[in-house]
Structures are given as C-alpha cells and as structure tokens.
C-alpha cells in the first residue's frame, strides 16, 4: 500500500507541482482547497501533467478556520504544508498576511501532530533567513534568521519569518512522534501549470510583456519549481532531514541576465523584453503606483545570496540551472496565454 500525503494549497505554483511529483512517484495524495468548487479546475491542472486516477482526493479546509483540517489529515503518513498567503501587494497592515500565515500554520500542525503523522514538511522562504536589506553583499545559510524588526522587511517577508518561528516553537512543545522539516525556497521559476497564483514568475512575465521599460538593478537566487517539489519529498522521507531547515536556492541572476537569456533563447518571441537597463529612480517611480514593484525597491543594487550546500550534501539534492528554469518558465507562460 502506498503512503498517503496531504498537500496544503494545491492550487498554488509550488503546491500543484508537489502534487504532481508525488503522484508520479506512486503516492496517494490528499490536498486542500478553500472551497470544493475549486476542485475541478485544480484536478484539470494536475491532469495536464499526470493522470491522478483514484490517487487524488480533495478536502475543503481554510487556513483561517479550524474546520476541515482534522478530516483532511486523518490517516495520512506525511503532510506538506505549502499553502500560505501570497505577498505581492505588501499591505500597510502586516497582519493581513502575518495572521493567516502564522495561525494557518499552527492549525495544520495541531491537526498533523494530533493525527500522529510521521513528518511535516513546511514551505517557508529564504525571506526567513535574510540579513537586513540595506546591508552589504551577503551569503546566508539555514543557521541565519531574519530580524523581524528590520523596517524594510515588508509584510510578506515578515509573515514567512514569523510563521516558521511559530512552527518551530510549537513543535518544541510537542511530545508526539511527528517531526518537522522546513524548506526555504528562493525566487521560484520553472514551468507554470496555470495562469493563476504566479508569485515570483511575474518577474519573467513582466519582462516578456515589456511592462517594465528596462531591466532594473534587481537580482535573486532562482530555483526551478520542480526542484523545490523534489526537495520537499526528499525532506519528507529522509531520516536525517527531521528537525532541520533546508534552503532550496539556485544560481544568482540579475534582471539584466534574465533579459539576455530570454532574448537569446526565445528569439522573436522575446521581442518585448527590454535590452537596456532601468535607472533606479524609474523603478521607484513605478513603485509609487504599483505595490508589487514597491515591495522590491529596497533591494535595488543589493546582492543577498543564499547557499543550498546543506540540501545538496545531506539530501543529495541538485537544482537545475537558472537558465533552464527561466526558459522553461517563459515557454510555459507563452503556451498558457499569460503573455500578451
């Protein structure tokens, strides 16, 4: 009999790929959606890659409510807690993101430990192991924790930090056999399965559509979504992963590097991708009207890198190249009609 895994947030970018990877490896998968009205669309997305057959079941459960979580997790061997509010708009009140991220995580953990699952793998973020944004060039690993008092942190980064802290604090007080592992992805690219919930994929989408008139002085460690899903599953079953944090981060690329890759690999389909750099003041001006842009302006010109050496050494994880993640991301956005 195959093991049963609950994946929270199957309609999200990372969550849907976790479901796909688990099904491809023979697991029985349960997943949560806020409303079962979303099941048909989510099932269609999954089926575009792998036939779920009778191996996929949906449960209604909302991070903001207690109902549904005990039923969803009952009888499961593992839980991948991937669901979290997306942080694209940076609301003025951080609690808009912090409260559902933290309280939703605790709801999942209470249900999972109560059901006695073997392992919970929680999706955190490199935002939870980042130095102060206005510091110099840095490279951080899993031993580092973000300072919640950093005034430039933003609601999304704060929510990921406090939710992961809450998870470790909760687990330290438990006597159950359940163990926690956290995965900290960097900026996630790779092929999309739908046009919804794009998250960091908007970086490539905006370049392809020419909605930003140049490449700003922004850079990130990029990782392929398929590799993020793979690391979740490795961490789910490896004994040595219990009680550990793992960064899922790939190569560092500046936006100008991404532009060059897109123009080189896509040819005429990248005709709107900017070939020039964007002055900092222009991006800040755009950020006045676009909250998605405004949240990243403090990162202009700053190189805060992460290392995934631990995941590679301990779990044998090996990420794809950033070029592959970027090109496959772009190809899928075009195929899905997400680029005008």
C-alpha positions as CSV (number, residue, x, y, z in Angstrom):
1,X,0.0,0.0,0.0
2,X,1.4,3.4,-0.9
3,X,1.9,6.1,1.7
4,X,-0.6,8.9,1.9
5,X,0.5,12.6,1.8
6,X,-1.6,15.7,2.5
7,X,-0.5,18.7,0.5
8,X,-2.0,22.1,1.5
9,X,-2.5,24.6,-1.2
10,X,-2.8,22.5,-4.4
11,X,-3.9,25.5,-6.4
12,X,-0.6,27.3,-5.8
13,X,2.5,27.2,-8.0
14,X,4.7,25.1,-5.6
15,X,1.7,23.1,-4.2
16,X,0.5,21.9,-7.6
17,X,4.0,20.7,-8.6
18,X,4.3,18.9,-5.2
19,X,1.1,17.0,-6.0
20,X,2.4,16.2,-9.5
21,X,5.7,14.9,-8.2
22,X,4.1,12.8,-5.5
23,X,1.6,11.2,-7.9
24,X,4.4,10.4,-10.4
25,X,6.2,8.6,-7.6
26,X,3.2,6.5,-6.6
27,X,2.0,8.2,-3.5
28,X,-1.7,8.6,-2.6
29,X,-2.3,12.3,-2.3
30,X,-4.8,14.4,-0.5
31,X,-4.9,18.1,-0.9
32,X,-6.8,21.1,0.5
33,X,-8.7,23.9,-1.2
34,X,-10.6,26.6,0.5
35,X,-13.8,25.5,-1.4
36,X,-14.5,22.3,-3.2
37,X,-15.8,24.5,-6.0
38,X,-12.1,24.8,-6.9
39,X,-11.6,21.0,-7.2
40,X,-12.5,20.6,-10.9
41,X,-10.1,23.3,-12.0
42,X,-7.3,22.0,-9.8
43,X,-7.8,18.5,-10.9
44,X,-7.6,19.6,-14.6
45,X,-4.3,21.4,-13.9
46,X,-2.8,18.3,-12.3
47,X,-4.1,16.0,-15.0
48,X,-2.3,18.1,-17.6
49,X,0.9,16.5,-16.4
50,X,0.0,13.2,-14.7
51,X,-3.2,11.2,-14.6
52,X,-4.3,11.2,-10.9
53,X,-6.7,8.3,-11.3
54,X,-8.1,7.5,-7.9
55,X,-4.9,8.6,-6.1
56,X,-6.0,12.2,-5.6
57,X,-8.7,13.4,-3.1
58,X,-9.7,17.0,-2.3
59,X,-10.7,18.3,1.1
60,X,-12.2,21.7,2.0
61,X,-10.0,23.5,4.6
62,X,-9.2,27.2,5.0
63,X,-6.1,28.5,6.8
64,X,-8.4,31.0,8.6
65,X,-10.7,28.4,10.0
66,X,-10.4,25.3,12.2
67,X,-13.0,23.2,10.4
68,X,-11.8,20.6,8.0
69,X,-8.2,20.1,9.0
70,X,-8.7,17.1,11.2
71,X,-10.6,15.3,8.5
72,X,-8.0,16.2,5.8
73,X,-5.1,14.8,7.8
74,X,-6.7,11.7,9.3
75,X,-4.8,8.6,8.2
76,X,-2.0,10.5,6.5
77,X,1.6,9.5,6.8
78,X,3.1,12.8,5.8
79,X,2.0,16.5,5.4
80,X,3.5,19.0,3.0
81,X,2.3,22.4,4.3
82,X,2.8,24.6,1.3
83,X,-0.2,26.9,1.5
84,X,0.4,30.5,2.5
85,X,-0.9,33.9,1.6
86,X,1.0,35.4,-1.4
87,X,2.9,38.6,-0.7
88,X,2.6,40.6,-3.9
89,X,0.9,43.7,-2.6
90,X,2.7,44.4,0.7
91,X,-0.4,45.7,2.6
92,X,0.1,48.6,5.0
93,X,-1.1,46.4,7.9
94,X,1.3,43.4,8.1
95,X,-1.2,41.3,10.0
96,X,-3.2,40.9,6.7
97,X,-0.5,38.4,5.8
98,X,1.1,37.6,9.2
99,X,-2.0,36.3,11.0
100,X,-3.3,33.8,8.3
101,X,0.3,32.6,7.7
102,X,1.1,32.0,11.4
103,X,-2.3,30.9,12.6
104,X,-2.9,28.7,9.5
105,X,0.4,27.0,10.1
106,X,-0.5,26.3,13.7
107,X,-3.9,24.9,12.6
108,X,-2.1,22.5,10.2
109,X,0.5,21.5,12.8
110,X,-2.1,20.9,15.5
111,X,-4.1,18.6,13.2
112,X,-1.0,16.8,11.9
113,X,0.5,16.1,15.3
114,X,-2.9,15.1,16.7
115,X,-3.1,12.6,13.9
116,X,0.4,11.3,14.5
117,X,1.8,11.8,11.0
118,X,5.5,10.9,10.6
119,X,6.8,14.1,9.2
120,X,5.5,17.6,8.4
121,X,7.4,19.5,5.7
122,X,6.6,23.2,5.8
123,X,7.3,25.6,3.0
124,X,9.0,28.7,4.4
125,X,11.1,31.1,2.4
126,X,14.7,32.5,2.2
127,X,12.9,35.6,3.4
128,X,13.1,33.9,6.8
129,X,16.9,33.7,6.7
130,X,17.8,37.0,5.2
131,X,20.1,39.8,6.5
132,X,18.9,43.4,6.9
133,X,18.0,44.6,3.4
134,X,20.3,47.6,3.5
135,X,23.4,45.7,4.5
136,X,26.3,44.9,2.1
137,X,26.8,41.9,-0.1
138,X,26.0,38.7,1.9
139,X,25.6,34.9,1.6
140,X,23.4,33.3,4.2
141,X,22.6,29.7,5.1
142,X,20.0,27.9,7.3
143,X,21.6,29.0,10.6
144,X,20.6,32.6,10.0
145,X,17.2,34.0,11.0
146,X,15.7,37.2,9.6
147,X,15.3,40.1,12.1
148,X,11.6,40.9,12.3
149,X,12.4,44.4,13.4
150,X,14.0,45.3,10.0
151,X,12.0,48.3,8.9
152,X,12.5,47.4,5.2
153,X,11.2,43.8,5.7
154,X,7.7,44.1,4.2
155,X,4.6,42.2,5.2
156,X,5.3,39.0,3.1
157,X,8.9,38.5,4.4
158,X,7.7,39.2,7.9
159,X,4.8,36.7,7.6
160,X,7.2,33.9,6.4
161,X,9.6,34.6,9.2
162,X,7.0,34.6,12.0
163,X,5.1,31.6,10.6
164,X,8.3,29.5,10.6
165,X,9.3,30.7,14.0
166,X,5.8,29.8,15.3
167,X,6.1,26.3,13.8
168,X,9.4,25.5,15.5
169,X,8.2,26.9,18.8
170,X,5.0,24.8,18.6
171,X,6.9,21.6,17.7
172,X,9.4,22.2,20.6
173,X,6.5,21.8,23.0
174,X,5.1,18.5,21.5
175,X,5.7,15.0,22.7
176,X,4.3,13.3,19.6
177,X,6.4,11.3,17.2
178,X,5.8,13.8,14.5
179,X,8.9,15.7,13.3
180,X,9.1,19.0,11.4
181,X,11.3,20.0,8.5
182,X,11.2,23.4,6.8
183,X,12.1,24.2,3.2
184,X,13.2,27.7,2.3
185,X,12.9,28.4,-1.4
186,X,14.5,31.4,-3.1
187,X,12.7,33.0,-6.1
188,X,10.8,30.2,-7.8
189,X,10.6,29.9,-11.6
190,X,10.1,27.0,-13.9
191,X,7.0,25.8,-15.9
192,X,3.6,27.1,-14.8
193,X,0.6,24.8,-14.8
194,X,-1.9,27.7,-14.9
195,X,-2.0,31.5,-15.3
196,X,-3.1,31.9,-11.7
197,X,-1.0,32.5,-8.5
198,X,2.2,33.2,-10.4
199,X,4.2,34.7,-7.5
200,X,7.8,35.3,-8.5
201,X,7.0,34.0,-12.0
202,X,5.7,37.6,-12.6
203,X,9.4,38.6,-12.9
204,X,9.6,36.7,-16.2
205,X,6.1,37.6,-17.3
206,X,6.7,41.3,-16.9
207,X,9.9,41.1,-18.9
208,X,8.1,39.2,-21.7
209,X,5.2,41.6,-21.9
210,X,7.5,44.7,-21.8
211,X,5.5,46.1,-18.9
212,X,8.8,47.3,-17.3
213,X,10.7,49.5,-19.8
214,X,14.2,48.2,-18.8
215,X,16.0,45.7,-16.6
216,X,16.2,47.1,-13.1
217,X,19.2,46.6,-10.8
218,X,17.5,43.7,-9.0
219,X,18.8,40.2,-8.6
220,X,17.8,36.9,-6.9
221,X,18.8,33.3,-6.4
222,X,16.5,31.4,-8.7
223,X,15.3,27.9,-8.4
224,X,13.1,25.7,-10.5
225,X,9.7,24.7,-9.1
226,X,10.2,21.1,-10.0
227,X,13.4,21.1,-7.9
228,X,11.5,22.7,-5.0
229,X,8.9,19.9,-5.1
230,X,11.7,17.3,-5.3
231,X,13.4,18.8,-2.2
232,X,10.1,18.7,-0.3
233,X,9.8,15.0,-1.0
234,X,13.4,14.2,-0.1
235,X,12.9,16.0,3.2
236,X,9.7,14.2,3.8
237,X,11.3,10.7,3.8
238,X,15.0,11.2,4.8
239,X,15.6,10.4,8.4
240,X,18.5,12.9,8.5
241,X,16.1,15.7,7.5
242,X,14.0,15.6,10.7
243,X,14.2,18.8,12.7
244,X,16.2,20.6,10.0
245,X,15.9,23.7,7.7
246,X,16.9,23.4,4.1
247,X,17.4,26.2,1.6
248,X,16.1,25.5,-1.9
249,X,18.1,28.0,-3.8
250,X,19.9,28.0,-7.2
251,X,22.1,30.4,-9.1
252,X,22.1,34.2,-8.6
253,X,21.0,36.2,-11.6
254,X,20.4,39.9,-12.1
255,X,17.4,41.0,-14.1
256,X,19.6,42.1,-17.0
257,X,20.9,38.4,-17.1
258,X,17.4,37.1,-17.4
259,X,16.6,39.6,-20.2
260,X,19.7,38.4,-22.1
261,X,18.8,34.7,-21.6
262,X,15.2,35.3,-22.8
263,X,16.3,37.3,-25.9
264,X,19.0,34.7,-26.7
265,X,16.8,31.6,-26.3
266,X,13.3,32.8,-27.4
267,X,14.3,34.9,-30.4
268,X,11.3,36.8,-31.9
269,X,9.0,35.7,-29.0
270,X,11.1,37.9,-26.7
271,X,10.8,41.0,-28.9
272,X,9.2,43.0,-26.0
273,X,12.0,42.0,-23.5
274,X,13.9,45.2,-22.7
275,X,17.6,45.3,-23.8
276,X,18.5,48.3,-21.7
277,X,18.9,48.9,-18.0
278,X,16.3,50.7,-16.0
279,X,17.5,53.6,-13.8
280,X,16.7,53.2,-10.1
281,X,14.6,56.3,-10.0
282,X,12.3,55.0,-12.7
283,X,11.6,51.8,-10.8
284,X,10.9,53.8,-7.6
285,X,8.5,56.0,-9.6
286,X,6.7,52.9,-10.9
287,X,6.6,51.6,-7.4
288,X,4.5,54.6,-6.3
289,X,1.6,53.3,-8.3
290,X,2.4,49.5,-8.3
291,X,2.7,47.9,-4.9
292,X,4.2,44.7,-6.4
293,X,7.1,46.8,-7.6
294,X,7.3,49.0,-4.5
295,X,8.0,46.0,-2.2
296,X,11.2,45.2,-4.1
297,X,12.7,48.7,-4.5
298,X,14.7,48.5,-1.2
299,X,16.6,45.6,-2.9
300,X,17.9,47.7,-5.8
301,X,21.6,47.1,-6.4
302,X,21.9,44.7,-3.4
303,X,23.3,41.2,-3.7
304,X,21.9,39.0,-0.8
305,X,22.7,35.4,-1.9
306,X,21.9,32.1,-0.2
307,X,23.6,28.7,-0.3
308,X,21.9,25.4,-0.8
309,X,25.0,23.4,0.1
310,X,23.2,21.7,3.0
311,X,20.4,20.3,0.9
312,X,22.9,19.1,-1.7
313,X,25.2,17.5,0.9
314,X,22.7,16.0,3.3
315,X,19.9,15.1,0.9
316,X,21.7,14.7,-2.5
317,X,19.6,17.4,-4.0
318,X,20.8,19.0,-7.2
319,X,19.0,22.0,-8.7
320,X,18.6,22.7,-12.4
321,X,20.4,25.6,-13.9
322,X,18.8,29.1,-13.6
323,X,18.8,29.2,-17.4
324,X,16.6,26.1,-17.6
325,X,14.2,27.4,-15.0
326,X,14.0,30.8,-16.8
327,X,13.5,29.4,-20.3
328,X,11.0,26.7,-19.3
329,X,9.1,29.3,-17.3
330,X,8.9,31.6,-20.3
331,X,7.9,28.8,-22.7
332,X,5.1,27.8,-20.4
333,X,3.8,31.3,-19.9
334,X,3.6,31.7,-23.7
335,X,1.9,28.4,-24.0
336,X,-0.7,29.2,-21.3
337,X,-1.5,32.5,-22.9
338,X,-0.1,34.5,-20.0
339,X,1.9,36.8,-22.2
340,X,0.2,39.3,-24.5
